[in-house]
Amino acid sequence: MMTLERFTEHLKQRLEEITGCEVRIQPTQKNNGVKLTSITIMREGRNVAPTTYAEQYFDQFNAGETIEEILDKIIEIDEKYQLDSDFDVSSFTDYERVKDKLRFKLVNTKKNSERLLQMPHKKFLDLSKIYFAEVDSIDGCKGTITITTEHMKFWGINIDELDEIATENTINQEPASIFNLINFVKMKLEELKLRVPDIKTPYLPMFGVTNTSRVYGAAVLLYDALLKDFSNQVEDDLYIIPSSIHELIFIPVKESGRNASDLKYMIHEVNRTQVAEEEILSDNLYFYNRETNQVEII
């Protein structure tokens, strides 16, 4: 039976034969302590390159895809996400040239305790704000570079300055998007030309909340006035479900009639069965108090 290690070495050998380039295989720690095996094709004349991960291809191989199909996917991704030109390292040590690219996202503090030792961050309840810079690829897709304490030393700035500019950029460039989940599901079913069920249950006030790109959208939790404005609109306090690092769910408390303990159980079960480990935000349920304008864990 093929092991992940043998599979990865075979991919490396074949990719080097096809591209004529060095292929680097190395362990990489991702969000929530997830450890993956990265595959990077080092194209001549470029000092950075897109990275994919062997584990996803190993699963596809075990599900029946051929090595040739997988190789085609890896090469396609490598070509699609190449930077416009050789990356100018000096541009990343110059704060004035990089500051407009800075953004923030939310991650689980406990699950990322080791990574956070090397990253500037600000804590919020059981979460932490961490920072990254967006980099454009050839076809306009976005790549990211995580900001470390070393970057701040290059730039000569402190955590408060980094947080201020990254928060401002994120809110301005990635506005919040709120949608009724029932209507959203019905729309998606219609797009897929599937039968839309006749929902007889009472109105269910659940709202998906993310940003315009739907990537790292849980960051909207810290957008100025979002919670206050939305709670005023529905005239209610809010339960906040951390659906993933990309999305939250708002539930008006009184109108829903939901029990907090049931919601907490649901969050735990969904995280264990439906959400990829790398994309889990928290097992906790949050409560927004409209009167005090504060968020707390319940």
Backbone as CSV, one residue per row, in Angstrom:
resi,resn,N_x,N_y,N_z,CA_x,CA_y,CA_z,C_x,C_y,C_z
1,MET,0.846,-1.197,0.000,0.000,0.000,0.000,0.881,1.247,0.000
2,MET,0.526,2.216,-0.824,1.297,3.459,-0.946,1.142,4.302,0.320
3,THR,2.282,4.718,0.892,2.249,5.629,2.041,2.327,7.061,1.555
4,LEU,1.974,8.008,2.432,2.055,9.427,2.083,3.491,9.804,1.708
5,GLU,4.448,9.292,2.440,5.855,9.617,2.180,6.279,9.143,0.784
6,ARG,5.953,7.899,0.450,6.320,7.372,-0.872,5.584,8.121,-1.982
7,PHE,4.312,8.431,-1.730,3.515,9.172,-2.703,4.134,10.545,-2.970
8,THR,4.537,11.236,-1.913,5.115,12.576,-2.049,6.438,12.533,-2.803
9,GLU,7.264,11.545,-2.496,8.542,11.411,-3.193,8.328,11.120,-4.683
10,HIS,7.300,10.344,-4.986,6.993,10.046,-6.392,6.536,11.320,-7.106
11,LEU,5.688,12.128,-6.452,5.273,13.403,-7.047,6.475,14.301,-7.309
12,LYS,7.370,14.381,-6.344,8.565,15.208,-6.492,9.379,14.781,-7.705
13,GLN,9.621,13.484,-7.831,10.406,12.970,-8.949,9.746,13.285,-10.290
14,ARG,8.450,13.037,-10.390,7.739,13.267,-11.640,7.667,14.758,-11.986
15,LEU,7.439,15.600,-10.978,7.365,17.043,-11.221,8.705,17.590,-11.700
16,GLU,9.787,17.090,-11.143,11.112,17.535,-11.580,11.382,17.087,-13.008
17,GLU,10.912,15.895,-13.368,11.084,15.412,-14.746,10.286,16.267,-15.730
18,ILE,9.061,16.626,-15.360,8.180,17.374,-16.259,8.603,18.839,-16.393
19,THR,8.925,19.474,-15.264,9.196,20.923,-15.285,10.666,21.258,-15.476
20,GLY,11.557,20.324,-15.163,12.988,20.608,-15.226,13.445,21.522,-14.101
21,CYS,12.611,21.673,-13.073,12.923,22.567,-11.950,13.114,21.760,-10.665
22,GLU,13.790,22.370,-9.706,13.895,21.769,-8.381,12.509,21.803,-7.729
23,VAL,12.140,20.721,-7.064,10.884,20.661,-6.315,11.226,20.429,-4.850
24,ARG,10.768,21.328,-4.009,11.062,21.235,-2.581,9.873,20.645,-1.824
25,ILE,10.182,19.680,-0.947,9.192,19.043,-0.091,9.599,19.323,1.349
26,GLN,8.709,19.924,2.123,9.063,20.199,3.513,7.815,20.280,4.395
27,PRO,7.967,19.957,5.687,6.824,20.056,6.608,6.473,21.523,6.860
28,THR,5.185,21.810,6.952,4.716,23.176,7.165,3.616,23.168,8.211
29,GLN,3.723,24.090,9.183,2.678,24.201,10.192,1.673,25.253,9.772
30,LYS,0.411,24.859,9.719,-0.663,25.747,9.288,-1.510,26.182,10.479
31,ASN,-2.655,26.767,10.191,-3.551,27.234,11.252,-3.992,26.080,12.151
32,ASN,-4.179,26.386,13.441,-4.645,25.428,14.448,-3.697,24.260,14.656
33,GLY,-2.421,24.472,14.379,-1.432,23.431,14.614,-1.438,22.312,13.600
34,VAL,-2.198,22.471,12.526,-2.249,21.439,11.480,-0.897,21.395,10.761
35,LYS,-0.327,20.213,10.646,0.966,20.048,9.983,0.769,19.351,8.645
36,LEU,1.243,19.995,7.590,1.082,19.474,6.239,2.443,19.360,5.552
37,THR,2.456,18.646,4.441,3.683,18.480,3.648,3.568,19.355,2.409
38,SER,4.375,20.409,2.355,4.279,21.364,1.250,5.070,20.904,0.034
39,ILE,4.540,21.275,-1.146,5.194,20.997,-2.427,5.387,22.331,-3.140
40,THR,6.634,22.664,-3.448,6.925,23.940,-4.093,7.835,23.726,-5.297
41,ILE,7.406,24.203,-6.453,8.225,24.131,-7.669,9.026,25.420,-7.768
42,MET,10.355,25.311,-7.722,11.229,26.488,-7.725,11.603,26.856,-9.165
43,ARG,10.780,27.698,-9.765,11.017,28.126,-11.149,12.266,28.996,-11.242
44,GLU,13.006,28.833,-12.341,14.225,29.622,-12.551,13.889,31.110,-12.634
45,GLY,14.672,31.931,-11.952,14.484,33.378,-12.006,13.453,33.906,-11.040
46,ARG,12.897,33.027,-10.190,11.911,33.479,-9.197,12.377,33.056,-7.810
47,ASN,12.221,33.988,-6.842,12.684,33.669,-5.497,11.554,33.324,-4.535
48,VAL,10.304,33.368,-5.002,9.170,32.850,-4.233,8.269,32.089,-5.200
49,ALA,7.454,31.196,-4.657,6.614,30.371,-5.516,5.381,29.923,-4.762
50,PRO,4.296,29.598,-5.484,3.092,29.063,-4.836,3.390,27.708,-4.194
51,THR,2.629,27.396,-3.163,2.799,26.134,-2.456,1.482,25.378,-2.411
52,THR,1.531,24.078,-2.666,0.374,23.211,-2.454,0.780,22.137,-1.452
53,TYR,-0.169,21.277,-1.090,0.091,20.347,0.006,-0.227,18.910,-0.405
54,ALA,0.691,18.015,-0.070,0.619,16.632,-0.544,-0.596,15.887,-0.007
55,GLU,-1.022,16.213,1.208,-2.099,15.458,1.839,-3.390,15.475,1.017
56,GLN,-3.743,16.635,0.456,-4.982,16.701,-0.323,-4.902,15.824,-1.570
57,TYR,-3.730,15.770,-2.185,-3.558,14.950,-3.389,-3.508,13.469,-3.049
58,PHE,-2.978,13.164,-1.870,-2.939,11.766,-1.435,-4.365,11.248,-1.233
59,ASP,-5.226,12.089,-0.658,-6.636,11.707,-0.488,-7.307,11.502,-1.847
60,GLN,-6.995,12.383,-2.799,-7.582,12.270,-4.139,-7.086,10.999,-4.834
61,PHE,-5.812,10.680,-4.632,-5.241,9.466,-5.211,-5.934,8.220,-4.648
62,ASN,-6.140,8.209,-3.342,-6.807,7.068,-2.706,-8.278,6.976,-3.097
63,ALA,-8.846,8.135,-3.557,-10.246,8.135,-3.995,-10.388,7.726,-5.456
64,GLY,-9.234,7.515,-6.146,-9.320,6.992,-7.504,-8.710,7.851,-8.596
65,GLU,-8.234,9.062,-8.263,-7.602,9.887,-9.298,-6.233,9.314,-9.648
66,THR,-5.820,9.524,-10.887,-4.522,9.011,-11.327,-3.416,9.993,-10.986
67,ILE,-2.200,9.504,-10.980,-1.039,10.363,-10.747,-0.974,11.458,-11.813
68,GLU,-1.282,11.108,-13.062,-1.226,12.089,-14.150,-2.211,13.231,-13.916
69,GLU,-3.410,12.897,-13.473,-4.411,13.933,-13.188,-3.947,14.845,-12.061
70,ILE,-3.320,14.274,-11.064,-2.840,15.053,-9.927,-1.671,15.952,-10.333
71,LEU,-0.767,15.430,-11.134,0.357,16.236,-11.620,-0.144,17.435,-12.415
72,ASP,-1.145,17.209,-13.254,-1.729,18.317,-14.032,-2.292,19.387,-13.109
73,LYS,-2.950,18.985,-12.033,-3.519,19.948,-11.079,-2.427,20.783,-10.416
74,ILE,-1.358,20.129,-9.990,-0.280,20.828,-9.292,0.367,21.860,-10.216
75,ILE,0.628,21.462,-11.447,1.259,22.373,-12.408,0.328,23.521,-12.754
76,GLU,-0.960,23.242,-12.879,-1.937,24.300,-13.180,-1.977,25.339,-12.059
77,ILE,-1.986,24.875,-10.806,-1.998,25.791,-9.669,-0.707,26.596,-9.615
78,ASP,0.422,25.945,-9.881,1.709,26.640,-9.868,1.730,27.762,-10.902
79,GLU,1.208,27.502,-12.084,1.206,28.517,-13.140,0.210,29.635,-12.836
80,LYS,-0.922,29.275,-12.264,-1.976,30.262,-11.993,-1.570,31.256,-10.924
81,TYR,-0.872,30.784,-9.897,-0.590,31.640,-8.748,0.830,32.189,-8.712
82,GLN,1.552,32.099,-9.826,2.862,32.735,-9.884,2.697,34.252,-9.752
83,LEU,3.655,34.899,-9.091,3.619,36.352,-8.987,3.884,36.973,-10.350
84,ASP,3.489,38.243,-10.514,3.629,38.927,-11.792,5.069,38.920,-12.291
85,SER,6.002,39.039,-11.404,7.422,39.024,-11.767,8.201,38.559,-10.543
86,ASP,9.500,38.447,-10.686,10.323,38.029,-9.560,10.047,38.933,-8.365
87,PHE,9.727,38.351,-7.229,9.320,39.139,-6.068,10.465,39.989,-5.557
88,ASP,10.208,41.253,-5.392,11.201,42.206,-4.909,11.227,42.155,-3.389
89,VAL,12.207,41.430,-2.833,12.292,41.285,-1.385,12.413,42.642,-0.707
90,SER,13.132,43.580,-1.330,13.321,44.892,-0.729,11.998,45.613,-0.513
91,SER,11.000,45.330,-1.378,9.709,45.992,-1.230,9.015,45.545,0.049
92,PHE,9.369,44.366,0.541,8.722,43.877,1.743,9.425,44.326,3.013
93,THR,10.615,44.880,2.891,11.289,45.443,4.053,11.056,46.950,4.148
94,ASP,10.401,47.505,3.137,10.087,48.938,3.111,8.632,49.118,3.515
95,TYR,8.393,49.638,4.698,7.042,49.751,5.230,6.141,50.598,4.346
96,GLU,6.653,51.657,3.779,5.844,52.543,2.945,5.314,51.821,1.712
97,ARG,6.041,50.804,1.246,5.626,50.070,0.047,4.695,48.914,0.361
98,VAL,4.643,48.507,1.608,3.829,47.337,1.953,2.615,47.684,2.793
99,LYS,2.572,48.837,3.406,1.530,49.121,4.408,0.112,49.056,3.847
100,ASP,-0.069,49.415,2.583,-1.417,49.381,2.008,-1.901,47.958,1.733
101,LYS,-0.992,46.985,1.809,-1.353,45.585,1.552,-1.687,44.822,2.830
102,LEU,-1.506,45.454,3.984,-1.669,44.760,5.258,-3.139,44.525,5.597
103,ARG,-3.440,43.324,6.125,-4.789,42.945,6.518,-4.696,42.170,7.845
104,PHE,-5.861,41.891,8.446,-5.870,41.031,9.633,-6.907,39.927,9.487
105,LYS,-6.738,38.876,10.255,-7.718,37.800,10.338,-7.758,37.299,11.772
106,LEU,-8.771,36.498,12.094,-8.931,35.952,13.440,-8.593,34.466,13.455
107,VAL,-7.854,34.038,14.485,-7.542,32.620,14.674,-7.753,32.272,16.143
108,ASN,-7.824,30.996,16.421,-7.976,30.525,17.788,-6.645,30.636,18.527
109,THR,-6.652,31.308,19.682,-5.404,31.558,20.406,-4.750,30.272,20.903
110,LYS,-5.518,29.426,21.565,-4.951,28.211,22.155,-4.413,27.269,21.092
111,LYS,-5.175,27.089,20.013,-4.767,26.157,18.964,-3.535,26.646,18.200
112,ASN,-3.228,27.942,18.307,-2.096,28.511,17.564,-1.021,29.081,18.489
113,SER,-0.983,28.592,19.717,-0.075,29.165,20.720,1.386,29.128,20.277
114,GLU,1.786,28.062,19.599,3.189,27.954,19.160,3.498,28.945,18.042
115,ARG,2.624,29.051,17.063,2.828,29.986,15.952,2.819,31.430,16.438
116,LEU,1.966,31.723,17.407,1.816,33.097,17.872,3.079,33.625,18.557
117,LEU,3.963,32.728,18.981,5.226,33.166,19.586,6.071,33.949,18.590
118,GLN,5.875,33.698,17.296,6.668,34.354,16.258,5.872,35.425,15.506
119,MET,4.646,35.698,15.951,3.775,36.626,15.223,3.285,37.755,16.114
120,PRO,3.266,38.976,15.593,2.565,40.027,16.330,1.074,39.699,16.342
121,HIS,0.423,39.882,17.476,-0.997,39.560,17.561,-1.649,40.334,18.695
122,LYS,-2.965,40.446,18.608,-3.750,41.064,19.673,-4.889,40.113,20.035
123,LYS,-5.062,39.869,21.331,-6.056,38.907,21.788,-7.430,39.551,21.918
124,PHE,-8.446,38.744,21.605,-9.842,39.121,21.804,-10.582,37.879,22.270
125,LEU,-10.972,37.865,23.563,-11.574,36.680,24.155,-10.666,35.464,23.923
126,ASP,-11.166,34.399,23.302,-10.320,33.216,23.071,-9.658,33.248,21.698
127,LEU,-9.742,34.390,21.018,-9.212,34.533,19.659,-8.042,35.506,19.636
128,SER,-7.331,35.504,18.513,-6.242,36.468,18.307,-6.306,37.043,16.906
129,LYS,-6.069,38.338,16.820,-5.888,38.987,15.520,-4.454,38.749,15.079
130,ILE,-4.264,38.185,13.890,-2.926,38.118,13.314,-2.956,38.843,11.975
131,TYR,-1.806,39.102,11.401,-1.713,40.027,10.284,-1.009,39.377,9.095
132,PHE,-1.404,39.810,7.909,-0.804,39.288,6.692,-0.804,40.375,5.626
133,ALA,-0.033,40.157,4.579,0.005,41.069,3.432,-0.479,40.324,2.207
134,GLU,-1.271,40.983,1.384,-1.754,40.389,0.144,-0.749,40.630,-0.973
135,VAL,-0.549,39.602,-1.796,0.363,39.696,-2.937,-0.383,39.234,-4.175
136,ASP,-0.326,39.989,-5.255,-1.034,39.637,-6.483,-0.268,38.585,-7.279
137,SER,-1.012,37.665,-7.867,-0.421,36.691,-8.793,-0.709,37.121,-10.224
138,ILE,-0.292,36.319,-11.194,-0.374,36.695,-12.600,-1.796,37.033,-13.029
139,ASP,-2.776,36.209,-12.627,-4.141,36.435,-13.093,-4.984,37.217,-12.100
140,GLY,-4.319,37.903,-11.158,-5.041,38.752,-10.227,-5.503,38.050,-8.971
141,CYS,-5.274,36.744,-8.841,-5.618,36.045,-7.615,-4.694,36.511,-6.492
142,LYS,-5.155,36.357,-5.269,-4.407,36.870,-4.138,-3.616,35.777,-3.430
143,GLY,-2.347,36.078,-3.174,-1.546,35.254,-2.296,-1.342,36.024,-1.002
144,THR,-0.883,35.361,0.050,-0.680,36.046,1.324,0.682,35.714,1.922
145,ILE,1.218,36.671,2.649,2.455,36.476,3.412,2.150,36.855,4.855
146,THR,2.306,35.910,5.777,2.015,36.162,7.186,3.072,37.079,7.786
147,ILE,2.627,38.052,8.564,3.543,39.004,9.186,4.118,38.413,10.471
148,THR,5.439,38.469,10.604,6.126,37.978,11.795,6.746,39.146,12.557
149,THR,7.263,38.839,13.726,7.923,39.884,14.519,9.146,40.434,13.787
150,GLU,9.771,39.612,12.942,10.923,40.079,12.178,10.525,41.180,11.195
151,HIS,9.356,41.056,10.585,8.893,42.096,9.676,8.733,43.424,10.405
152,MET,8.174,43.371,11.612,7.998,44.618,12.367,9.335,45.272,12.694
153,LYS,10.338,44.443,12.936,11.668,44.992,13.195,12.207,45.702,11.963
154,PHE,12.021,45.088,10.772,12.434,45.726,9.522,11.775,47.098,9.380
155,TRP,10.483,47.123,9.686,9.692,48.327,9.446,9.841,49.380,10.539
156,GLY,10.314,48.975,11.703,10.464,49.931,12.791,9.134,50.418,13.341
157,ILE,8.136,49.521,13.389,6.828,49.895,13.923,6.480,48.972,15.094
158,ASN,5.499,49.389,15.876,5.056,48.556,16.985,3.714,47.911,16.663
159,ILE,3.236,47.054,17.556,2.019,46.290,17.312,0.806,47.198,17.149
160,ASP,0.779,48.306,17.877,-0.367,49.209,17.767,-0.439,49.859,16.389
161,GLU,0.708,50.243,15.851,0.739,50.841,14.507,0.328,49.808,13.450
162,LEU,0.853,48.589,13.598,0.500,47.521,12.662,-0.999,47.237,12.719
163,ASP,-1.539,47.150,13.920,-2.953,46.853,14.080,-3.825,47.957,13.486
164,GLU,-3.444,49.181,13.682,-4.249,50.300,13.186,-4.355,50.291,11.670
165,ILE,-3.227,50.141,10.979,-3.257,50.209,9.516,-3.898,48.947,8.930
166,ALA,-3.617,47.773,9.521,-4.192,46.530,9.005,-5.703,46.500,9.209
167,THR,-6.170,46.997,10.339,-7.613,47.032,10.604,-8.309,47.993,9.656
168,GLU,-7.736,49.160,9.470,-8.316,50.139,8.548,-8.384,49.586,7.129
169,ASN,-7.303,48.951,6.668,-7.280,48.379,5.319,-8.321,47.278,5.162
170,THR,-8.408,46.417,6.169,-9.328,45.281,6.084,-10.774,45.739,6.007
171,ILE,-11.149,46.673,6.849,-12.526,47.170,6.866,-12.856,47.893,5.559
172,ASN,-11.904,48.664,5.051,-12.154,49.420,3.816,-12.178,48.538,2.577
173,GLN,-11.284,47.548,2.531,-11.153,46.722,1.326,-12.063,45.486,1.335
174,GLU,-12.488,45.070,2.523,-13.318,43.854,2.639,-14.549,44.163,3.500
175,PRO,-15.497,44.942,2.983,-16.695,45.277,3.768,-17.462,44.016,4.185
176,ALA,-18.216,44.152,5.274,-19.012,43.030,5.761,-20.173,42.735,4.822
177,SER,-20.534,41.463,4.758,-21.673,41.005,3.958,-22.566,40.150,4.853
178,ILE,-23.862,40.501,4.937,-24.807,39.784,5.794,-25.945,39.247,4.933
179,PHE,-26.309,37.984,5.125,-27.357,37.401,4.303,-28.174,36.406,5.126
180,ASN,-29.467,36.319,4.823,-30.340,35.364,5.475,-29.990,33.957,5.002
181,LEU,-29.682,33.065,5.920,-29.183,31.742,5.544,-30.216,30.897,4.808
182,ILE,-31.475,30.993,5.202,-32.509,30.215,4.518,-32.620,30.655,3.065
183,ASN,-32.664,31.957,2.846,-32.747,32.476,1.478,-31.512,32.105,0.667
184,PHE,-30.339,32.104,1.337,-29.088,31.775,0.662,-29.092,30.310,0.200
185,VAL,-29.545,29.413,1.075,-29.592,27.993,0.717,-30.566,27.767,-0.440
186,LYS,-31.729,28.409,-0.388,-32.708,28.262,-1.459,-32.147,28.757,-2.790
187,MET,-31.419,29.877,-2.751,-30.823,30.431,-3.969,-29.814,29.454,-4.567
188,LYS,-28.973,28.859,-3.700,-27.962,27.919,-4.183,-28.600,26.669,-4.793
189,LEU,-29.679,26.197,-4.189,-30.371,25.034,-4.736,-30.942,25.349,-6.120
190,GLU,-31.491,26.561,-6.259,-32.038,26.973,-7.552,-30.941,27.074,-8.605
191,GLU,-29.771,27.597,-8.201,-28.655,27.710,-9.137,-28.220,26.327,-9.627
192,LEU,-28.293,25.346,-8.749,-27.895,23.982,-9.098,-29.018,23.207,-9.781
193,LYS,-30.170,23.936,-9.989,-31.341,23.317,-10.617,-31.867,22.128,-9.812
194,LEU,-31.761,22.248,-8.490,-32.304,21.234,-7.596,-33.640,21.725,-7.044
195,ARG,-34.474,20.806,-6.653,-35.786,21.187,-6.142,-35.644,21.945,-4.831
196,VAL,-36.296,23.091,-4.747,-36.275,23.879,-3.517,-37.391,23.386,-2.614
197,PRO,-37.044,22.888,-1.430,-38.087,22.362,-0.552,-39.032,23.454,-0.083
198,ASP,-40.284,23.084,0.108,-41.266,24.018,0.638,-41.111,24.039,2.152
199,ILE,-40.393,25.061,2.653,-40.057,25.107,4.073,-41.273,25.552,4.877
200,LYS,-41.830,24.628,5.679,-43.034,24.906,6.444,-42.736,25.406,7.854
201,THR,-41.483,25.270,8.282,-41.147,25.663,9.645,-41.267,27.170,9.810
202,PRO,-41.456,27.655,11.045,-41.541,29.094,11.274,-40.255,29.789,10.832
203,TYR,-40.358,31.070,10.616,-39.216,31.873,10.201,-38.030,31.647,11.126
204,LEU,-36.899,31.347,10.571,-35.705,31.056,11.356,-34.704,32.197,11.182
205,PRO,-34.525,33.015,12.205,-33.681,34.205,12.061,-32.191,33.892,12.225
206,MET,-31.586,33.329,11.206,-30.150,33.049,11.211,-29.527,33.775,10.029
207,PHE,-28.437,34.498,10.307,-27.817,35.322,9.277,-26.337,34.977,9.144
208,GLY,-25.925,34.623,7.929,-24.510,34.422,7.650,-23.819,35.769,7.558
209,VAL,-22.650,35.865,8.155,-21.903,37.127,8.165,-20.462,36.842,7.775
210,THR,-19.982,37.528,6.746,-18.617,37.329,6.271,-18.148,38.632,5.628
211,ASN,-17.095,38.581,4.819,-16.663,39.766,4.073,-16.951,39.546,2.584
212,THR,-16.630,40.522,1.773,-17.008,40.448,0.356,-16.307,39.311,-0.377
213,SER,-15.099,38.938,0.019,-14.387,37.847,-0.655,-14.708,36.484,-0.055
214,ARG,-15.353,36.469,1.124,-15.660,35.237,1.855,-14.397,34.471,2.261
215,VAL,-13.292,35.171,2.374,-12.033,34.586,2.844,-11.618,35.317,4.122
216,TYR,-11.384,34.560,5.190,-11.076,35.116,6.511,-12.177,36.070,6.970
217,GLY,-13.417,35.756,6.605,-14.526,36.654,6.875,-14.932,36.760,8.332
218,ALA,-14.471,35.858,9.196,-14.785,35.976,10.621,-14.187,37.238,11.224
219,ALA,-13.263,37.866,10.522,-12.661,39.118,10.991,-13.705,40.212,11.183
220,VAL,-14.873,40.086,10.523,-15.905,41.120,10.650,-16.399,41.244,12.083
221,LEU,-16.126,40.245,12.920,-16.502,40.323,14.329,-15.927,41.574,14.991
222,LEU,-14.784,42.049,14.491,-14.117,43.201,15.082,-14.257,44.465,14.248
223,TYR,-15.179,44.469,13.301,-15.431,45.677,12.523,-16.200,46.686,13.384
224,ASP,-15.751,47.927,13.375,-16.409,48.973,14.144,-17.888,49.072,13.799
225,ALA,-18.721,49.058,14.817,-20.161,49.340,14.722,-20.994,48.251,14.047
226,LEU,-20.380,47.206,13.513,-21.170,46.187,12.814,-22.186,45.537,13.746
227,LEU,-21.733,45.057,14.900,-22.626,44.395,15.833,-23.700,45.350,16.356
228,LYS,-23.278,46.555,16.685,-24.222,47.546,17.208,-25.292,47.883,16.173
229,ASP,-24.874,48.136,14.951,-25.826,48.507,13.896,-26.795,47.366,13.595
230,PHE,-26.260,46.133,13.516,-27.128,45.011,13.180,-28.100,44.714,14.318
231,SER,-27.619,44.743,15.555,-28.507,44.473,16.687,-29.580,45.539,16.810
232,ASN,-29.247,46.772,16.475,-30.255,47.831,16.472,-31.304,47.588,15.389
233,GLN,-30.855,47.071,14.265,-31.771,46.807,13.158,-32.785,45.715,13.526
234,VAL,-32.299,44.667,14.215,-33.208,43.577,14.593,-33.797,43.784,15.988
235,GLU,-33.316,44.852,16.655,-33.811,45.208,17.995,-33.689,44.041,18.973
236,ASP,-32.489,43.486,19.029,-32.280,42.300,19.866,-30.798,42.117,20.156
237,ASP,-30.496,41.419,21.258,-29.135,40.938,21.494,-28.847,39.833,20.483
238,LEU,-27.573,39.422,20.413,-27.210,38.436,19.394,-26.424,37.267,19.981
239,TYR,-26.768,36.061,19.545,-25.851,34.940,19.665,-24.951,34.988,18.436
240,ILE,-23.665,34.715,18.638,-22.716,34.698,17.517,-22.062,33.325,17.468
241,ILE,-22.307,32.613,16.375,-21.723,31.286,16.169,-20.482,31.409,15.289
242,PRO,-19.317,30.942,15.773,-18.096,30.979,14.965,-18.093,29.841,13.954
243,SER,-18.749,30.047,12.829,-18.928,28.987,11.839,-17.586,28.448,11.333
244,SER,-16.636,29.353,11.068,-15.282,28.977,10.642,-14.451,30.254,10.656
245,ILE,-13.191,30.152,10.242,-12.371,31.359,10.136,-12.878,32.271,9.029
246,HIS,-13.789,31.755,8.192,-14.278,32.524,7.050,-15.675,33.125,7.257
247,GLU,-16.393,32.687,8.287,-17.787,33.107,8.396,-18.302,32.967,9.823
248,LEU,-19.236,33.872,10.184,-19.964,33.801,11.447,-21.445,33.612,11.157
249,ILE,-22.199,33.250,12.190,-23.656,33.243,12.092,-24.208,34.089,13.236
250,PHE,-25.057,35.064,12.903,-25.740,35.889,13.891,-27.152,35.340,14.095
251,ILE,-27.560,35.197,15.352,-28.916,34.775,15.678,-29.506,35.745,16.702
252,PRO,-30.523,36.517,16.345,-31.194,37.378,17.328,-31.738,36.526,18.469
253,VAL,-31.414,36.876,19.703,-31.667,35.998,20.846,-33.149,35.761,21.111
254,LYS,-33.904,36.817,21.328,-35.310,36.660,21.728,-36.145,36.050,20.615
255,GLU,-35.920,36.491,19.405,-36.740,36.035,18.296,-36.492,34.569,17.971
256,SER,-35.289,34.103,18.243,-34.957,32.722,17.885,-35.548,31.717,18.851
257,GLY,-35.646,32.093,20.122,-36.105,31.148,21.134,-35.120,30.018,21.363
258,ARG,-33.882,30.187,20.910,-32.879,29.123,21.025,-32.290,29.071,22.437
259,ASN,-31.935,27.876,22.868,-31.272,27.657,24.138,-29.762,27.688,23.913
260,ALA,-29.037,28.460,24.725,-27.591,28.617,24.534,-26.855,27.279,24.612
261,SER,-27.272,26.398,25.509,-26.590,25.104,25.659,-26.748,24.254,24.398
262,ASP,-27.914,24.356,23.743,-28.115,23.623,22.489,-27.198,24.156,21.397
263,LEU,-27.049,25.462,21.338,-26.186,26.079,20.332,-24.728,25.700,20.561
264,LYS,-24.314,25.669,21.818,-22.924,25.298,22.116,-22.654,23.845,21.722
265,TYR,-23.624,22.978,21.964,-23.475,21.578,21.555,-23.377,21.487,20.030
266,MET,-24.212,22.264,19.341,-24.200,22.256,17.879,-22.847,22.709,17.337
267,ILE,-22.293,23.772,17.924,-20.993,24.275,17.474,-19.934,23.194,17.607
268,HIS,-19.914,22.529,18.750,-18.922,21.481,18.996,-19.056,20.343,17.985
269,GLU,-20.286,19.899,17.747,-20.508,18.785,16.834,-20.169,19.154,15.390
270,VAL,-20.579,20.338,14.968,-20.299,20.774,13.595,-18.793,20.905,13.373
271,ASN,-18.089,21.438,14.361,-16.632,21.563,14.232,-15.953,20.206,14.105
272,ARG,-16.511,19.193,14.758,-15.894,17.865,14.716,-16.248,17.097,13.443
273,THR,-17.353,17.452,12.806,-17.835,16.630,11.694,-17.907,17.345,10.350
274,GLN,-18.006,18.669,10.349,-18.249,19.383,9.101,-17.173,20.386,8.707
275,VAL,-16.378,20.841,9.663,-15.395,21.892,9.392,-13.989,21.297,9.403
276,ALA,-13.195,21.625,8.384,-11.798,21.162,8.348,-11.057,21.713,9.565
277,GLU,-10.197,20.899,10.145,-9.469,21.299,11.350,-8.780,22.654,11.182
278,GLU,-8.217,22.867,10.024,-7.483,24.108,9.764,-8.396,25.339,9.736
279,GLU,-9.697,25.125,9.532,-10.620,26.251,9.391,-11.506,26.475,10.610
280,ILE,-11.324,25.692,11.672,-12.091,25.893,12.903,-11.661,27.202,13.564
281,LEU,-12.632,27.981,13.994,-12.320,29.224,14.699,-12.401,29.028,16.204
282,SER,-13.523,28.498,16.693,-13.694,28.311,18.130,-14.824,27.329,18.393
283,ASP,-14.775,26.680,19.562,-15.878,25.832,20.020,-16.844,26.616,20.901
284,ASN,-16.547,27.882,21.134,-17.358,28.680,22.049,-18.496,29.401,21.340
285,LEU,-19.546,29.693,22.107,-20.657,30.522,21.653,-20.459,31.913,22.231
286,TYR,-20.628,32.931,21.397,-20.476,34.310,21.841,-21.844,34.979,21.974
287,PHE,-21.895,35.953,22.871,-23.126,36.709,23.102,-22.809,38.197,23.011
288,TYR,-23.569,38.901,22.165,-23.424,40.357,22.068,-24.562,41.011,22.822
289,ASN,-24.185,41.816,23.835,-25.151,42.547,24.634,-25.365,43.923,24.010
290,ARG,-26.555,44.130,23.506,-26.865,45.375,22.804,-26.746,46.591,23.722
291,GLU,-27.109,46.409,24.980,-27.103,47.537,25.916,-25.707,47.980,26.284
292,THR,-24.799,47.008,26.526,-23.424,47.345,26.941,-22.474,47.449,25.748
293,ASN,-22.899,46.984,24.572,-22.060,46.977,23.372,-20.792,46.138,23.588
294,GLN,-20.967,44.980,24.235,-19.850,44.100,24.556,-20.136,42.676,24.074
295,VAL,-19.054,41.976,23.690,-19.145,40.567,23.317,-18.524,39.736,24.441
296,GLU,-19.163,38.625,24.779,-18.630,37.737,25.796,-18.841,36.289,25.395
297,ILE,-18.097,35.396,26.014,-18.283,33.953,25.821,-19.317,33.473,26.828
298,ILE,-20.260,32.659,26.345,-21.251,32.092,27.282,-21.207,30.558,27.231
